[in-house]
Amino acid sequence: MMKKIILQLFLFATLAAYGNTTVDDVFRSMPQRFLPGFSELNREMLLSTENAVIAYPIGEIEKLQHTTDFLKIRTSAIGTMQIRLLPASRRNRMIIGMIRTVCSNACDSHIRFYSTNWEKLDTAALLPDISASIFFDSLQKEAGNYKYALSLSGISPISAQFNGNNTDMTLTFNYRQHLPADMVTELIPFLQTDTVVLQWRNGSFR
């Protein structure tokens, strides 16, 4: 009987720990490979200081947005990192969503997912395939120049942004900043939208 009670208490504590996980917790425990040389003290200063800009051996980190479950930081003159806590399909479990974006001529993002222990999760199971085609009007795919326009878009980067107030993710097709004007003219008639909003439902983006 005593063993059963102890086990139940352990399980309750474990679930409570998952349920109370904040973005501060996961940022503190984030492996060094994501921000090489950014120390534990640096992390604490960034989390605790309003409008923080923290200098460290290889640059500066600037805090851009910070809530209980979302953190966005500038990692370089052209790079940002976003960390979002997302509810998993299992009760009281959380998933870490991370978006790393680099902006040169246009912004391009890489999206990854992790457990709260920073074990890498299968992106394909949590996110639909992201390509330029999701911005196109599929009703026009039989049109003569559709495939040509789509081929032009293949080199255009797509950036992603977590919504700071909810679990939505906005994808932006950055063709205007990347393609020559004549190619943009060829592309526009077949586009349905420049942005797509994905919603987090039952443990994945849809």
Secondary structure, DSSP 8 states (H G I E B T S, - for coil): -HHHHHHHHHHHHHHHHHHT--HHHHHHH--GGGSTT--HHHHHHHHHSTT-EEEETTEEEEEEEE-SSEEEEE-SSSEEEEEEEEE-SSTT-EEEEEEEEEESSSEEEEEEEE-TT--B--HHHHS----GGGGB-GGGTTSTTHHHHHHHHTT--EEEEE-SSSS-EEEEE--TTTS-HHHHHHHGGGBS-SEEEE-EETTEE-
